[in-house]
Amino acid sequence: MLKNVIGIVALLSITFPNFGQAYGLSALANHPLLSEKPTWFLQDDDSGFYGETENGYTFTQKNVANAYSIRLQRFSIGDIFFYVSDRGIIEAQSDLAAVSVYLTLG
């Protein structure tokens, strides 16, 4: 099963090379929305978080469910989002693409 997934991820990476990228923490550090200070936040029933910043931007942090037991979280604020993992920050168009990028970083 894992060989099939790796083959599909490799094929997707060759066919669509820009469907997702992995970044270090410094690549997104200068985005102005990431400097927003939260005024409040709460934990939801699924161990995620949501809240609002001083300037009225909503932010969320949600666990991404996947079949591989990968701990991957989707963080969004305003109109941007990215994924946080033990292998770094991942920018992808969807949860599936983020899991695929994660597997290629292994």
C-alpha positions as CSV (number, residue, x, y, z in Angstrom):
1,M,0.0,0.0,0.0
2,L,2.7,2.5,1.0
3,K,4.6,1.7,-2.3
4,N,1.4,2.6,-4.2
5,V,1.1,5.9,-2.4
6,I,4.7,6.8,-2.9
7,G,4.3,6.0,-6.6
8,I,1.2,8.2,-6.9
9,V,2.9,11.0,-5.0
10,A,6.0,10.8,-7.3
11,L,3.7,10.8,-10.4
12,L,1.8,13.9,-9.1
13,S,5.1,15.6,-8.2
14,I,6.4,15.2,-11.8
15,T,3.0,16.0,-13.4
16,F,2.1,19.0,-11.2
17,P,5.4,20.2,-9.7
18,N,3.8,23.3,-8.0
19,F,0.9,21.7,-6.2
20,G,2.6,22.1,-2.9
21,Q,5.9,23.2,-1.4
22,A,7.6,22.7,1.9
23,Y,9.2,25.7,3.6
24,G,11.2,26.4,6.6
25,L,9.9,28.7,9.3
26,S,11.7,31.8,7.8
27,A,9.9,31.6,4.5
28,L,6.5,32.7,5.9
29,A,7.8,34.7,8.8
30,N,7.6,38.0,7.0
31,H,3.9,37.7,6.0
32,P,2.0,40.6,7.7
33,L,-0.9,38.5,8.9
34,L,1.4,36.3,10.9
35,S,2.3,39.3,13.1
36,E,-1.3,39.7,14.2
37,K,-1.8,39.4,18.0
38,P,-4.7,37.3,19.2
39,T,-7.2,38.9,21.5
40,W,-8.9,35.6,22.4
41,F,-8.8,31.9,21.4
42,L,-10.6,28.7,22.4
43,Q,-10.1,25.0,22.0
44,D,-12.8,23.1,20.0
45,D,-14.0,19.5,20.6
46,D,-11.5,18.1,18.1
47,S,-8.4,19.5,19.8
48,G,-8.2,22.4,17.4
49,F,-8.2,26.1,18.2
50,Y,-10.0,29.2,16.8
51,G,-9.9,32.8,17.7
52,E,-9.7,36.4,16.6
53,T,-6.8,38.9,16.4
54,E,-6.7,42.6,17.5
55,N,-7.5,43.7,13.9
56,G,-10.5,41.3,13.6
57,Y,-8.9,38.5,11.6
58,T,-10.2,35.0,12.4
59,F,-7.7,32.2,12.8
60,T,-8.0,28.5,13.2
61,Q,-5.7,25.6,13.8
62,K,-7.2,22.2,12.9
63,N,-5.8,18.6,12.9
64,V,-5.8,17.1,9.4
65,A,-7.3,13.6,9.5
66,N,-5.4,11.1,7.3
67,A,-5.0,7.4,6.8
68,Y,-1.2,7.4,7.7
69,S,-1.4,8.7,11.3
70,I,0.6,11.7,10.3
71,R,0.3,14.6,12.7
72,L,-0.4,17.5,10.4
73,Q,-2.2,20.7,11.4
74,R,-3.8,23.3,9.1
75,F,-3.3,26.8,10.3
76,S,-5.3,29.6,8.7
77,I,-5.6,33.3,9.4
78,G,-7.4,35.8,7.2
79,D,-7.2,34.5,3.6
80,I,-3.9,32.5,4.0
81,F,-3.4,29.0,5.2
82,F,-0.5,26.5,5.5
83,Y,0.3,23.3,7.2
84,V,2.5,22.6,10.2
85,S,4.3,19.2,10.6
86,D,7.3,17.7,12.3
87,R,9.0,18.0,8.9
88,G,8.4,21.7,8.6
89,I,5.9,24.2,7.2
90,I,4.0,23.0,4.1
91,E,2.2,25.2,1.7
92,A,-0.3,23.3,-0.4
93,Q,-3.7,23.8,-2.1
94,S,-5.5,21.1,-0.1
95,D,-5.2,18.7,2.8
96,L,-4.5,15.8,0.3
97,A,-1.7,17.8,-1.4
98,A,-0.2,18.6,2.1
99,V,-0.2,14.9,3.0
100,S,1.4,14.1,-0.3
101,V,4.1,16.8,0.2
102,Y,4.7,15.4,3.7
103,L,5.3,11.9,2.3
104,T,7.8,13.2,-0.2
105,L,9.8,14.9,2.5
106,G,10.4,11.6,4.3
